[in-house]
Amino acid sequence: MAVGLTQDPVAADLARRTADFVRNMVIPAEEQHRGVARTENVRIGLQRAAKDAGVFAPHVGTEFGGHAVAPLTAAGLRALTHLEPR
C-alpha cells in the first residue's frame, strides 16, 4: 500500500501563514523584549494578532476559535515556531 505524503492545500496555506506570522510578529516581539515579556499586554497583543491573521490555536477545535487540524499537521505547525529570522 502506498503512503501519500502530499500535504493538504488548506494545511499548506495555514503553515505558510503561520510561518509568516512567526517571522513578522513573534520574532520581532521576542527581540524587542529580549525574550521575556514582562507584561500581559505583549501576550494579549500577540494572541489578538494571531486571531486576526487566522493562525491562532490551529490544533484547537473550531468551537474555541481554532482550526481543528489533525495531530500530524499540528506537529508540523509546531515545528515552525523554531524559525530563524530572515
C-alpha positions as CSV (number, residue, x, y, z in Angstrom):
1,M,0.0,0.0,0.0
2,A,1.3,3.4,-1.0
3,V,1.6,6.2,1.6
4,G,0.5,9.6,0.4
5,L,2.9,12.4,1.6
6,T,1.2,15.2,-0.2
7,Q,0.2,18.0,2.1
8,D,-3.4,19.1,2.2
9,P,-3.6,22.5,0.4
10,V,-5.6,24.0,3.4
11,A,-2.9,22.8,5.8
12,A,-0.1,24.1,3.5
13,D,-1.8,27.6,3.4
14,L,-2.1,27.5,7.2
15,A,1.6,26.5,7.6
16,R,2.6,29.4,5.3
17,R,0.5,31.9,7.2
18,T,1.8,30.6,10.5
19,A,5.4,30.9,9.3
20,D,4.8,34.5,8.1
21,F,3.2,35.3,11.5
22,V,6.1,33.9,13.4
23,R,8.6,35.8,11.3
24,N,6.8,39.1,11.1
25,M,5.2,39.3,14.6
26,V,6.6,36.8,17.1
27,I,10.3,37.0,16.4
28,P,10.3,40.8,16.4
29,A,8.4,40.8,19.7
30,E,10.9,38.4,21.2
31,E,13.8,40.6,20.0
32,Q,12.1,43.8,21.3
33,H,11.5,42.2,24.8
34,R,14.8,40.3,24.8
35,G,12.9,37.0,25.0
36,V,11.0,37.9,28.2
37,A,7.7,39.8,28.0
38,R,7.2,41.4,31.4
39,T,3.5,42.3,30.9
40,E,0.4,40.5,29.9
41,N,-0.2,43.1,27.2
42,V,2.5,41.5,25.0
43,R,0.9,38.1,25.2
44,I,-2.6,39.5,24.7
45,G,-1.4,41.6,21.7
46,L,0.2,38.6,20.0
47,Q,-2.9,36.4,20.6
48,R,-5.1,39.1,19.1
49,A,-2.8,39.5,16.1
50,A,-2.8,35.7,15.7
51,K,-6.6,35.6,15.7
52,D,-6.7,38.5,13.2
53,A,-4.2,36.6,11.0
54,G,-6.3,33.4,11.3
55,V,-3.4,31.3,12.8
56,F,-4.5,31.2,16.5
57,A,-4.5,27.8,18.1
58,P,-4.7,25.7,14.9
59,H,-4.9,22.4,17.0
60,V,-7.9,23.6,19.0
61,G,-11.5,22.8,17.9
62,T,-13.3,25.3,15.8
63,E,-15.8,26.0,18.6
64,F,-12.9,27.5,20.5
65,G,-11.5,29.6,17.6
66,G,-9.0,27.1,16.2
67,H,-8.8,25.1,13.0
68,A,-9.1,21.5,14.4
69,V,-6.2,20.4,12.3
70,A,-5.1,16.7,12.5
71,P,-2.3,15.9,15.1
72,L,0.3,15.3,12.4
73,T,-0.5,18.7,10.8
74,A,-0.4,20.3,14.2
75,A,3.1,18.8,14.8
76,G,4.3,20.3,11.6
77,L,3.0,23.7,12.5
78,R,4.7,23.5,15.9
79,A,8.0,22.9,14.1
80,L,7.5,26.3,12.6
81,T,7.9,28.0,15.9
82,H,11.6,27.4,15.7
83,L,12.1,29.5,12.6
84,E,15.1,31.8,12.4
85,P,14.7,35.4,11.3
86,R,15.3,36.0,7.6
